[in-house]
Amino acid sequence: MSDLPTELARLSRAWSAERDAERVRFAEERANTTLADRVEARIALRGLTLDEALPAPGERLLLWFRPERGANLRDLRLGPGDPVLLWQVQPDEPGAVHGVLTRRSPDRVGVMISGDSRDELWDGSWRLDREAPEVTFARGRDALNAAAAAPPGSVDWQRLNVLFGVSAPPKAQHAVAISEWFDERLEDDQRAAVARGLGLDLSLVLGPPGTGKTRTLAELVRQAVARGERVLVTAASHTAVDNLAERLVRAGVRLVRVGHPARVSPEMEAHTLDALLEASDAAGLARGWIREAEALRQRLRQREKRKATTWAERREVMGEVNGLYASAKRATRDAQRMILDGAAVIAVTAAGSESWQIAGQRFDRVVLDEATQAPDPIALVALQQAPAAVLAGDPHQLPPTVIGEEAERLGLSETFFERLGLGPHAGELVTLLRVQHRMHEALMAYPNAATYGGALRAAPDVAGATLTDEGKVKEDGSRAGPMVLLDTVGRGWEEERTGEDPSTRNPGNAERVAAEVRRLVSRGVAPADIGVITPYQAQVREIRDRLSELVDAGLEVSSVDGFQGREKLVIIVDLVRCNDEGEIGFLKDVRRMNVALTRARRWMMVVGDGGLMARHRYYKGLLEHAESTGAWLSAWADEGEALDG
């Protein structure tokens, strides 16, 4: 058996290897493609001019840029929170500016940078490229260093040994007795997870799709707060943080959401630290001082252009400007501390758990959702914030994203949750939620058998619920059951790649998926109730282009990652791949397909080439399941035409 120093050294090497792989990827992207190519691929912008500069909390600056005429901001493949690089002549120039994309409007893009406004930002035209996530790697590195410094025998040291599977969890811990439940409709498994989570210093909640994991965590947090605890709610993604935070806010929990406002859900915007600061009296004072400082700066710039100022006058004016900024920052910092100190719960992503906003805050318990998607260094960032922790997730769904082969070899894609949840001490730590409330039992059948060993059961209220139970949705005789596998074998719909785009697309599949979506709409299904999931971004674009009018009406077309933790009334899954070599790429990771196959509530169609599916065990099982249950349909049977009104 390995020991803790050896495990930490291995993980540190893996984390460094992943950071280096990310740096190489971004450097090669810029070196091997022209700016015009990157703009065409929607991963860069050019012709940006600074339109507005607004001071922000934490000694940061929000820069609003306007792009050149004709730029397509709607389809930009950079999202809020992505690290970016601003440059004018060369990406590696000394004056290049590192920042974070915060938000987009139809005609502007916002970038947050550290520091104050600088005159050179207003001059010339800027380019924007995506950048490697250095802050995330720095926080993971710091967490690893802190873990390595834990004194042997300390509470932190003992928990680290359990997390890395070096030692067994302590025995003298028990679930607590809860006399009164906030959510009286919780099931036995969910109640057991809450009681165990409050009684153990470290516990795991294994929540397969639709089993009420978020609902369970919300009860756990409410019970902890009622006991006088202060809780850090966190997850691998902003979406998961918001899902849990929204439930808590609706239940009346005093909560502050920390993170870029553009990345949080609309329901959580009013509860963000930025919004609460903006509404404070201190913010009004700060805005006045900032406006005065900017007015002084602009007048000074105008006088300098006319050469009507002296060095001494400039020094005096800039001294006054800096003083006004200092007063604004001081007022903002004091207001921020008051807001955070008054919150029973703070919600933030795992990577943001050590951000400047919550530095110095103390917590009794951390709840880490999506623990199976957080690589260990990022999980440690969150877990080091409190002496007790509850990890929730499902090792049979999306793993962490790891791009480096060396990092993969060193085990970075294996998480604490996977190590503990599937390890020899799982029975002492893990509570499995077994009742799912999302899917018709026919939709649940194959994932349950193939992935969960038949342990799940459908709640009575969803087990037999069909699509035609929903309002005015009409019957479709050839697609009558809850599940349809549309077999495209022999249609000649071959996969392809175009130009420099490494992603795979299949125009034939895309055309048929578009037809099937229109057929569903003709049956009375609202576009907003339909989701299309496909594992390749090139195919996402192919399908969106064909259904742009329905996308505008609410249809969602996205990747597997985009649907993690979410659901739709109707889902179409496009497998894309069709080739003579039997290659299925990263579809080999069946955890991704388990996510895709468990998003639908009432009806699902899987579009795939049966010949290729039959060559791979998991997909062969899906094909055989469809054939044995009457869910198989040949793509030759019809063309997916819309039904007559």
C-alpha positions in Angstrom: 0.0 0.0 0.0 1.2 3.5 -0.8 1.7 6.3 1.8 0.4 9.9 1.8 3.7 11.6 0.7 3.9 9.2 -2.2 0.3 9.9 -3.3 0.7 13.7 -2.9 3.9 13.6 -5.0 2.2 11.6 -7.7 -0.7 14.0 -7.8 1.6 17.0 -7.9 3.4 15.5 -10.9 0.0 14.9 -12.6 -1.2 18.4 -11.9 2.0 19.9 -13.3 1.8 17.7 -16.3 -1.8 18.8 -17.0 -0.8 22.5 -16.6 2.0 22.0 -19.1 -0.3 20.2 -21.5 -2.8 23.1 -21.3 -0.1 25.6 -21.9 1.2 23.7 -24.9 -2.3 23.3 -26.3 -3.0 27.0 -26.2 0.5 28.0 -27.5 0.2 25.6 -30.4 -3.3 26.9 -31.2 -1.9 30.4 -31.6 1.3 29.2 -33.4 -0.3 26.8 -35.9 -3.3 28.9 -36.8 -3.7 32.5 -38.0 -5.7 35.0 -36.1 -8.2 35.0 -39.0 -8.6 31.2 -38.7 -9.2 31.5 -34.9 -11.8 34.3 -35.5 -13.5 32.1 -38.1 -13.5 29.2 -35.6 -15.2 31.6 -33.1 -12.4 31.2 -30.5 -10.9 34.7 -31.0 -11.9 38.3 -31.7 -10.1 41.1 -33.5 -10.7 44.8 -34.0 -11.7 45.5 -30.4 -11.7 49.0 -29.1 -12.2 49.9 -25.4 -15.6 51.4 -24.9 -15.9 51.6 -21.1 -13.8 50.8 -18.0 -15.5 50.3 -14.7 -13.8 49.6 -11.4 -14.9 46.3 -9.8 -14.5 44.8 -6.3 -11.2 43.3 -5.4 -9.0 45.8 -7.1 -10.2 44.7 -10.5 -11.4 46.5 -13.6 -14.2 45.6 -16.0 -13.3 46.5 -19.6 -16.1 46.7 -22.2 -14.9 46.3 -25.7 -16.7 46.8 -29.0 -15.6 44.5 -31.8 -15.2 45.4 -35.5 -18.3 45.6 -37.6 -19.8 42.2 -38.6 -18.2 40.3 -35.7 -20.4 37.4 -34.5 -20.6 37.5 -30.7 -23.6 35.2 -30.5 -21.7 32.1 -31.6 -18.5 33.0 -29.8 -17.1 29.7 -28.3 -15.7 31.5 -25.4 -17.9 31.7 -22.3 -18.1 33.8 -19.1 -15.3 32.8 -16.8 -12.9 31.7 -19.5 -9.3 33.1 -19.2 -8.4 35.3 -22.1 -5.4 37.3 -23.4 -5.7 40.8 -24.9 -2.9 41.9 -27.3 -2.2 44.3 -30.1 0.8 43.2 -32.1 1.9 39.8 -30.8 0.3 37.5 -28.2 3.6 37.4 -26.3 4.2 41.1 -26.3 5.1 42.8 -23.0 2.0 44.8 -23.0 -0.4 41.9 -23.4 -3.1 41.8 -20.8 -4.4 38.7 -19.0 -8.0 38.7 -18.0 -11.3 36.7 -17.7 -14.2 37.0 -20.0 -17.2 38.0 -17.9 -20.1 38.6 -20.2 -21.3 39.4 -23.7 -24.0 41.6 -25.0 -25.1 41.8 -28.7 -22.5 44.4 -29.4 -20.0 44.3 -26.6 -17.8 41.9 -24.7 -16.6 42.4 -21.1 -13.2 41.4 -19.8 -12.2 41.6 -16.1 -8.6 42.4 -15.3 -6.6 43.0 -12.2 -5.5 46.6 -11.4 -6.6 50.1 -12.2 -7.4 51.8 -15.5 -4.4 52.6 -17.6 -4.2 55.1 -20.4 -2.7 52.6 -22.9 -5.9 50.5 -22.7 -7.7 53.2 -24.6 -5.2 53.4 -27.5 -5.3 51.3 -30.6 -7.1 48.1 -31.6 -7.0 44.9 -29.5 -7.2 41.2 -30.3 -8.6 38.6 -27.9 -7.6 35.0 -27.6 -8.5 32.3 -25.1 -5.8 31.5 -22.6 -4.8 28.6 -20.4 -6.5 28.6 -16.9 -3.4 29.6 -14.9 -5.4 30.7 -11.8 -7.1 27.3 -11.5 -3.8 25.5 -11.7 -2.2 27.9 -9.2 -5.0 27.3 -6.7 -4.7 23.5 -7.2 -0.9 23.7 -6.7 -1.4 25.8 -3.5 -3.9 23.2 -2.2 -1.4 20.4 -2.8 1.4 22.3 -1.0 -0.9 22.9 2.0 -1.8 19.2 2.0 1.9 18.2 2.0 2.5 20.6 5.0 -0.2 19.0 7.1 1.4 17.8 10.4 1.4 14.0 10.8 -1.3 12.9 13.1 -3.3 16.1 12.7 -7.0 16.0 11.8 -6.1 17.3 8.3 -3.5 14.6 7.9 -5.9 11.8 9.0 -8.5 13.0 6.5 -6.0 13.1 3.7 -5.0 9.5 4.4 -8.6 8.5 4.0 -9.2 10.5 0.9 -6.2 8.9 -0.8 -7.2 5.4 0.3 -4.1 5.1 2.5 -6.0 4.3 5.7 -9.6 3.4 6.7 -12.1 6.0 8.0 -12.3 6.3 11.8 -14.8 4.0 13.4 -16.1 6.1 16.3 -18.6 8.1 14.2 -22.4 7.7 13.8 -25.3 9.1 11.9 -27.1 11.8 13.9 -30.8 11.5 15.0 -33.0 14.1 13.3 -36.3 14.7 15.0 -37.8 17.2 12.6 -37.3 17.4 8.8 -37.7 20.6 6.7 -38.6 18.5 3.7 -41.0 15.9 5.0 -41.3 14.1 1.6 -37.7 12.8 1.7 -37.4 9.1 1.2 -35.5 6.7 3.4 -32.3 6.8 1.4 -32.3 10.6 1.3 -32.9 10.8 5.0 -30.1 8.3 5.7 -27.7 10.4 3.6 -28.6 13.6 5.5 -28.2 11.9 8.9 -24.9 10.2 8.0 -23.6 13.5 6.4 -24.2 15.4 9.6 -22.7 12.7 11.8 -19.5 11.9 9.9 -16.5 14.1 9.3 -16.4 12.7 5.8 -19.3 11.1 3.9 -20.4 10.4 0.3 -23.8 10.7 -1.3 -24.0 8.6 -4.5 -26.8 10.0 -6.6 -27.6 8.3 -9.9 -29.6 10.4 -12.4 -32.9 11.7 -11.2 -32.6 10.3 -7.6 -32.9 13.7 -5.9 -29.3 14.4 -5.0 -29.7 18.1 -5.0 -32.8 17.9 -2.9 -31.0 15.7 -0.4 -28.1 18.2 -0.2 -30.4 21.1 0.3 -32.0 19.3 3.4 -28.5 18.5 4.7 -27.4 22.2 4.4 -30.6 23.4 6.1 -30.2 21.0 9.0 -26.5 22.0 9.4 -27.5 25.7 9.5 -30.2 24.9 12.0 -27.5 23.3 14.2 -25.6 26.6 14.1 -23.1 25.6 11.4 -21.7 27.8 8.7 -21.6 25.9 5.4 -19.6 26.3 2.2 -21.6 25.0 -0.8 -19.5 24.2 -3.8 -19.3 22.1 -6.9 -17.2 21.6 -10.0 -19.4 23.8 -12.2 -21.3 27.0 -11.8 -24.5 25.3 -13.0 -24.4 22.7 -10.1 -23.6 25.4 -7.6 -26.6 27.4 -8.7 -28.9 24.4 -8.7 -28.3 23.8 -5.0 -28.1 27.5 -4.2 -31.5 28.2 -5.8 -33.1 25.5 -3.7 -31.6 27.0 -0.5 -32.7 30.6 -1.4 -36.2 29.4 -2.1 -36.2 27.8 1.4 -35.2 31.1 3.0 -31.5 30.3 3.7 -29.3 33.4 4.0 -26.9 32.8 1.2 -24.3 34.7 -0.8 -23.3 33.5 -4.2 -19.6 34.3 -5.0 -18.5 34.2 -8.6 -18.7 36.1 -11.9 -22.2 37.5 -12.2 -22.4 36.5 -15.9 -21.9 32.9 -15.0 -24.6 32.5 -12.4 -28.2 31.7 -13.2 -30.8 34.5 -13.5 -32.4 33.4 -10.3 -29.2 33.8 -8.4 -28.0 37.2 -9.8 -29.6 39.2 -7.0 -27.8 37.0 -4.4 -24.3 37.4 -5.9 -21.7 39.3 -3.9 -21.4 41.8 -6.7 -25.2 42.5 -6.7 -25.3 42.8 -3.0 -22.4 45.2 -3.0 -23.9 47.2 -5.8 -27.1 47.7 -3.7 -25.2 48.7 -0.5 -24.8 52.3 0.7 -21.0 51.9 0.4 -21.3 51.2 -3.3 -23.1 54.5 -3.9 -20.3 56.4 -2.2 -17.7 54.4 -4.1 -19.5 55.1 -7.4 -19.4 58.8 -6.7 -15.7 58.8 -5.9 -15.0 56.7 -9.0 -17.0 59.1 -11.3 -15.1 62.0 -9.8 -11.8 60.2 -10.4 -12.6 59.4 -14.0 -13.7 62.9 -14.7 -10.4 64.2 -13.4 -8.5 61.7 -15.4 -10.3 62.6 -18.6 -9.8 66.3 -18.1 -6.1 65.6 -17.6 -5.9 63.6 -20.8 -7.6 66.4 -22.8 -5.1 68.9 -21.4 -2.2 66.7 -22.1 -3.3 66.3 -25.7 -3.2 70.1 -26.0 0.2 70.2 -24.1 -1.5 72.5 -21.6 -0.3 70.8 -18.4 3.0 70.5 -16.4 4.6 67.5 -14.7 3.7 68.9 -11.3 0.1 69.4 -12.3 -0.1 65.9 -13.6 1.4 64.5 -10.3 -1.1 66.5 -8.3 -4.1 65.4 -10.3 -3.1 61.7 -10.3 -2.5 61.9 -6.6 -6.1 63.0 -6.2 -7.3 60.4 -8.6 -5.5 57.6 -6.7 -6.8 58.9 -3.4 -10.4 58.8 -4.7 -9.9 55.2 -6.0 -8.4 54.2 -2.6 -11.4 55.5 -0.8 -13.8 53.7 -3.1 -11.8 50.4 -2.6 -11.8 50.8 1.1 -15.6 51.4 1.3 -16.2 48.4 -1.0 -13.9 46.1 1.0 -15.6 47.0 4.3 -19.1 46.4 2.8 -18.0 43.1 1.3 -16.8 41.9 4.7 -20.1 42.8 6.3 -22.1 41.0 3.6 -20.1 37.8 3.8 -20.0 37.7 7.6 -23.8 37.8 7.7 -24.3 34.8 5.4 -25.0 31.4 6.9 -24.1 29.8 3.6 -21.6 30.9 0.9 -21.9 29.3 -2.5 -18.9 29.2 -4.9 -17.3 26.8 -7.4 -14.7 24.4 -6.0 -11.9 26.3 -7.9 -13.2 29.6 -6.4 -13.2 28.3 -2.8 -9.9 30.0 -2.2 -10.7 33.2 -4.1 -9.9 36.6 -2.7 -13.6 37.3 -2.1 -13.9 34.8 0.7 -10.4 34.8 2.1 -10.5 34.7 5.9 -14.0 33.3 6.1 -14.4 30.3 8.4 -16.7 27.3 7.8 -17.8 24.3 9.8 -18.8 22.1 6.8 -18.2 22.0 3.1 -20.6 20.3 0.7 -18.9 19.4 -2.6 -21.4 18.5 -5.3 -20.3 17.0 -8.7 -17.3 15.6 -6.7 -16.7 13.1 -9.5 -16.0 15.9 -11.9 -13.5 17.8 -9.7 -9.9 16.7 -10.2 -8.3 16.0 -6.8 -6.3 19.2 -6.5 -9.5 21.3 -7.1 -11.4 19.1 -4.7 -8.7 19.8 -2.1 -9.2 23.6 -2.6 -12.7 23.2 -1.4 -12.2 20.5 1.2 -9.5 22.5 3.0 -12.0 25.2 3.9 -13.8 23.2 6.7 -13.1 20.3 9.1 -16.1 18.3 7.9 -17.2 17.5 4.4 -19.9 15.8 2.4 -19.1 14.8 -1.2 -21.9 14.1 -3.7 -21.7 12.7 -7.2 -21.8 9.6 -9.4 -18.7 7.9 -10.7 -20.7 6.6 -13.6 -21.3 10.0 -15.0 -18.9 12.7 -16.4 -15.3 12.4 -15.2 -12.9 15.3 -14.8 -11.7 16.8 -18.1 -8.0 15.8 -18.5 -6.2 16.5 -21.8 -2.6 15.5 -20.9 -1.5 11.9 -21.6 1.0 12.0 -18.7 -1.6 13.5 -16.3 -4.0 10.7 -17.3 -1.3 8.1 -16.8 -0.6 9.5 -13.3 -4.2 9.1 -12.4 -5.6 12.7 -12.5 -8.9 11.5 -14.0 -9.6 9.4 -10.9 -11.2 11.4 -8.2 -11.5 11.1 -4.4 -15.2 10.1 -4.8 -14.4 7.3 -7.2 -11.5 6.1 -5.0 -13.7 6.0 -1.9 -17.1 5.3 -3.5 -15.9 2.2 -5.3 -13.2 1.2 -2.7 -13.2 -1.3 0.2 -14.6 1.2 2.7 -17.5 2.4 0.6 -20.0 0.8 2.9 -18.8 3.0 5.8 -18.9 6.2 3.9 -21.4 6.0 1.0 -25.2 6.3 0.9 -26.8 5.3 -2.4 -29.9 7.0 -3.5 -32.0 4.3 -5.3 -35.3 5.9 -6.3 -35.3 8.0 -9.4 -38.0 10.6 -10.1 -37.1 11.6 -13.6 -37.6 8.9 -16.2 -40.2 6.5 -17.4 -39.2 3.1 -16.3 -38.5 2.1 -20.0 -36.0 4.9 -20.3 -34.4 3.9 -17.1 -34.1 0.2 -17.9 -30.9 0.0 -20.0 -28.8 2.5 -17.9 -30.0 0.7 -14.7 -29.0 -2.7 -16.0 -25.8 -1.7 -17.7 -24.4 0.7 -15.2 -26.1 0.4 -11.8 -26.6 -3.3 -11.5 -30.3 -3.0 -11.4 -30.2 -1.2 -8.1 -32.5 1.7 -9.2 -36.3 1.8 -9.2 -38.6 4.4 -10.7 -40.9 6.3 -8.4 -44.6 5.5 -9.1 -45.4 9.0 -10.3 -42.9 8.7 -13.2 -42.7 5.0 -13.9 -45.5 4.9 -16.4 -45.8 8.6 -17.4 -45.7 9.0 -21.2 -45.3 11.8 -23.7 -48.9 11.8 -24.7 -49.9 12.5 -21.0 -48.5 16.0 -21.6 -51.2 18.3 -22.8 -52.1 18.1 -26.4 -49.2 15.9 -27.7 -50.5 13.6 -30.4 -49.8 9.9 -30.8 -47.1 8.8 -33.3 -47.8 5.2 -34.3 -44.3 4.4 -35.6 -42.7 6.0 -32.5 -45.2 5.0 -29.9 -43.0 3.9 -27.0 -41.0 6.0 -24.6 -37.7 5.0 -26.3 -36.8 4.7 -30.0 -33.4 3.7 -31.4 -33.3 4.9 -35.0 -30.8 2.6 -36.8 -29.1 4.4 -39.7 -27.1 1.4 -40.9 -26.9 1.3 -44.7 -28.0 4.9 -45.3 -24.5 6.0 -46.2 -24.5 8.9 -43.7 -20.7 8.9 -43.2 -18.9 11.0 -40.6 -16.5 13.6 -41.8 -14.1 16.4 -40.6 -13.6 19.7 -42.3 -10.5 21.8 -42.5 -8.6 22.5 -39.3 -11.6 21.5 -37.1 -10.7 18.4 -35.2 -14.3 17.7 -34.3 -16.4 15.1 -36.1 -19.7 15.8 -37.9 -22.2 13.8 -39.8 -24.4 15.9 -42.1 -26.7 12.9 -42.9 -27.4 12.3 -39.2 -27.9 16.1 -38.7 -30.5 16.3 -41.4 -32.4 13.4 -40.0 -32.2 14.7 -36.4 -33.6 18.0 -37.7 -36.5 16.1 -39.4 -37.2 14.2 -36.2 -37.3 17.5 -34.1 -39.8 19.0 -36.6 -41.9 15.8 -36.4 -42.0 16.2 -32.6 -43.0 19.8 -32.9 -45.8 18.8 -35.3 -47.0 16.4 -32.6 -47.5 19.3 -30.3 -44.2 19.2 -28.3 -42.9 22.7 -27.5 -39.4 23.4 -28.8 -38.3 24.4 -25.3 -39.2 20.9 -24.1 -36.8 19.3 -26.6 -33.1 18.8 -26.1 -30.7 17.4 -28.7 -27.5 15.9 -27.3 -24.5 15.0 -29.4 -20.9 14.4 -28.3 -19.2 16.5 -30.9 -19.2 20.3 -31.2 -19.1 20.2 -35.0 -22.3 18.2 -35.0 -23.8 20.7 -32.5 -23.2 23.4 -35.1 -24.5 21.2 -37.9 -27.8 20.7 -36.2 -28.2 24.2 -34.9 -27.7 25.6 -38.4 -30.6 23.4 -39.6 -32.9 24.3 -36.8 -32.1 28.0 -36.1 -35.7 29.0 -36.0 -36.5 26.4 -33.4 -33.4 27.2 -31.5 -34.7 30.8 -31.3 -38.0 29.3 -30.0 -36.3 27.4 -27.2 -34.9 24.2 -28.6 -31.6 23.3 -27.0 -28.8 21.6 -28.9 -25.7 21.0 -26.9 -22.9 18.6 -25.9 -23.1 15.9 -23.3 -21.2 18.2 -20.9 -23.9 20.9 -21.5 -26.6 18.6 -20.2 -24.9 17.2 -17.2 -27.2 17.6 -14.2 -30.2 18.7 -16.3 -33.2 17.1 -18.0 -35.8 17.7 -20.7 -39.2 16.3 -21.5 -37.8 14.9 -24.8 -34.2 14.1 -25.7 -32.7 13.1 -29.1 -29.2 11.6 -28.8 -27.1 11.7 -32.0 -24.1 9.3 -31.8 -22.6 10.8 -35.0 -20.0 8.1 -35.7 -20.2 6.0 -38.9 -17.0 4.6 -40.4 -15.6 1.3 -41.7 -12.8 1.2 -39.2 -15.0 0.7 -36.2 -13.7 3.9 -34.5 -15.9 5.6 -31.9 -13.5 8.0 -30.4 -14.3 9.3 -26.9 -17.6 7.5 -27.1 -15.5 4.7 -25.6 -16.0 6.5 -22.2 -19.5 5.1 -21.6 -19.9 7.4 -18.6 -20.6 10.2 -21.1 -23.2 8.1 -22.8 -24.8 7.2 -19.4 -25.3 11.0 -18.9 -26.8 11.4 -22.4 -29.2 8.4 -22.0 -30.6 9.7 -18.6 -31.7 13.2 -19.5 -35.2 12.5 -20.9 -38.3 12.4 -18.7 -40.9 11.0 -21.1 -39.4 10.2 -24.5 -36.0 9.6 -26.1 -34.6 8.8 -29.5 -31.1 7.5 -30.1 -29.8 8.0 -33.6 -26.9 5.7 -34.5 -25.3 3.3 -37.0 -26.3 -0.2 -35.8 -23.4 -1.8 -37.6 -20.9 0.3 -35.7 -22.8 0.0 -32.4 -22.7 -3.8 -32.7 -18.8 -3.7 -32.6 -18.7 -2.3 -29.1 -20.0 -4.0 -26.0 -22.0 -1.1 -24.3 -23.6 0.0 -27.6 -24.2 -3.5 -28.7 -26.1 -4.0 -25.4 -28.1 -0.9 -26.1 -28.9 -2.1 -29.6 -30.0 -5.5 -28.4 -32.1 -3.9 -25.6 -33.9 -1.8 -28.2 -34.5 -4.8 -30.4 -35.9 -7.0 -27.6 -38.2 -4.2 -26.3 -39.6 -3.2 -29.6 -37.8 0.2 -29.5 -35.7 -0.4 -32.7 -36.7 1.5 -35.8 -34.9 1.5 -39.2 -34.0 4.8 -40.7 -35.2 3.3 -44.0 -38.8 3.0 -42.6 -39.5 6.7 -43.3 -37.8 10.1 -43.6 -39.0 11.5 -40.3 -41.6 13.7 -42.0 -43.7 16.0 -39.9 -47.1 14.7 -39.1 -50.2 16.2 -40.8 -52.0 18.7 -38.7 
